[in-house]
Amino acid sequence: MPLGDPMGGEEAYVEKGNVKRVWIASVPVKDLDRALGFYVDVLGLPLLVLDRGSSWAEVGTEEPAAKIGLFVPGPRERTAPGTRTGIVLEVDSIFEFHRRLVDEEVPFTSKPEKRAWGGIMASFLDPDGNELTAVEDPEHYRRLPRPEWRRKERFPESRRSCRRSSLP
């Protein structure tokens, strides 16, 4: 029986169950309305979902791009606002983006700076102290070599038939 087959079937594995894309990255916030004011009004991201009953909102570009989920953590959640999110926003002009956010009194943890790999990056904080990064690097995929990566065989022959052997 293949692993993960709840019906105990003997069917061969198929190439399914692969990651298709990054769907959403979640950011904890203290106040959903204040966060929406920042992400929608200041950053200019469209509001796609708003569920006040669950204290959840999604902002970002339409499919298939990734979105940012904003949520107010419940009392039992370990996640708290004021973290480094790891979210990197691609912008068309980092200096204009920086100027616009400075005009809105958004604090920057690093000003726009050219990096050794060729792009220009700047990091800033949302109203809850969550750090985000903006990057301008239009040549990124043309400049950097695409890796020659070969996936390991997902289901080696030894795992394809996971039948119990009969013991003497």
C-alpha positions in Angstrom: 0.0 0.0 0.0 1.5 3.4 -0.9 2.1 5.6 2.0 -0.6 8.2 2.5 -3.3 6.1 0.7 -6.1 5.9 3.3 -8.0 3.3 1.3 -5.1 0.8 1.3 -4.9 0.7 -2.5 -2.1 -0.8 -4.4 -2.0 1.9 -7.1 1.3 3.2 -8.3 2.4 6.7 -7.2 1.6 9.6 -9.4 3.4 13.0 -9.6 0.9 15.0 -7.5 1.2 16.7 -4.2 3.8 19.2 -5.4 4.1 22.8 -4.2 2.6 25.1 -6.8 3.5 28.5 -5.4 3.8 30.6 -2.3 0.1 31.5 -1.6 0.2 33.8 1.4 2.5 35.1 4.2 0.8 36.1 7.4 1.8 39.1 9.5 0.5 39.5 13.1 -0.9 42.9 13.9 -2.4 44.6 17.0 -5.2 46.5 15.3 -6.6 45.3 12.0 -8.0 48.7 10.9 -4.7 50.5 11.6 -2.8 47.8 9.7 -5.2 48.1 6.8 -4.7 51.9 6.8 -1.0 51.2 6.4 -1.0 48.3 3.9 -3.8 49.6 1.7 -3.5 53.4 2.1 0.2 53.8 2.5 1.7 50.9 0.6 -1.1 50.9 -2.0 -1.9 47.2 -1.9 -5.4 46.3 -2.9 -7.7 44.8 -0.1 -8.8 41.4 -1.3 -10.4 39.8 1.7 -11.8 41.2 5.0 -13.3 39.0 7.6 -13.7 41.0 10.7 -15.3 38.1 12.6 -12.0 36.2 12.3 -9.8 39.3 12.6 -8.3 38.4 9.2 -7.6 40.4 6.0 -5.7 39.8 2.8 -3.9 42.4 0.8 -1.9 42.0 -2.4 -2.1 41.7 -6.1 -4.6 39.5 -7.8 -3.8 35.9 -8.5 -1.4 34.2 -9.1 0.9 36.4 -7.0 1.4 35.9 -3.3 -0.6 37.9 -0.8 0.0 39.2 2.7 -2.5 38.0 5.4 -3.0 40.4 8.3 -4.3 38.9 11.5 -4.8 39.8 15.2 -3.4 36.9 17.2 -5.7 35.2 19.6 -4.7 34.9 23.3 -3.3 31.4 22.9 -1.2 32.1 19.8 2.6 32.4 20.2 2.9 34.8 17.3 3.1 38.5 18.3 3.4 41.7 16.3 6.8 43.3 16.0 8.7 40.7 14.1 11.0 40.4 11.0 8.5 39.1 8.5 10.9 38.0 5.7 8.5 39.6 3.2 10.2 41.3 0.3 8.1 43.6 -1.9 9.3 44.3 -5.5 9.0 48.0 -6.4 9.4 49.8 -9.7 11.4 52.7 -8.2 13.0 52.1 -4.7 13.9 55.8 -4.3 10.4 57.0 -5.1 8.9 54.3 -2.8 11.3 55.4 0.0 10.4 59.1 -0.6 6.7 58.4 -0.5 6.9 56.3 2.7 9.2 58.9 4.4 6.5 61.5 3.6 4.0 59.3 5.4 6.4 59.1 8.4 7.1 55.4 8.0 10.3 54.4 9.9 13.0 52.8 7.9 15.5 50.4 9.4 17.8 50.7 6.4 17.7 53.3 3.6 17.9 52.3 -0.1 21.3 50.8 -0.7 22.8 49.0 -3.7 23.8 45.5 -2.7 26.8 43.5 -4.0 24.4 41.2 -6.0 23.1 44.2 -8.0 19.7 45.1 -6.5 18.8 48.0 -4.3 17.1 47.3 -1.0 15.5 49.2 1.9 13.7 47.9 5.0 10.9 49.6 6.9 8.5 49.0 9.7 4.7 48.8 9.7 2.7 50.5 12.6 3.2 47.3 14.7 6.9 47.1 14.3 6.9 44.3 11.7 9.8 44.7 9.4 9.3 44.4 5.6 11.8 44.9 2.8 11.5 46.6 -0.6 13.7 45.7 -3.5 14.3 47.1 -7.0 16.1 44.7 -9.2 14.6 44.5 -12.7 17.6 42.5 -14.1 17.4 39.8 -11.3 16.3 36.9 -13.4 18.3 37.9 -16.5 21.5 38.5 -14.5 21.5 35.5 -12.3 22.1 32.1 -13.7 19.3 29.6 -13.4 20.3 26.6 -11.3 20.7 23.2 -12.9 18.9 21.4 -10.2 17.7 17.8 -10.6 15.0 16.7 -8.2 15.6 13.5 -6.4 13.3 10.7 -7.4 10.3 11.3 -5.1 9.3 7.7 -4.8 12.2 5.4 -5.0 11.5 1.9 -6.2 12.1 0.6 -2.6 9.2 2.6 -1.4 6.8 2.0 -4.2 5.8 -1.4 -3.0 5.5 -1.1 0.7 3.9 -4.5 1.2 4.8 -6.4 4.2 7.1 -9.3 3.5 5.9 -12.6 5.0 8.0 -13.5 8.0 9.0 -17.2 8.4 
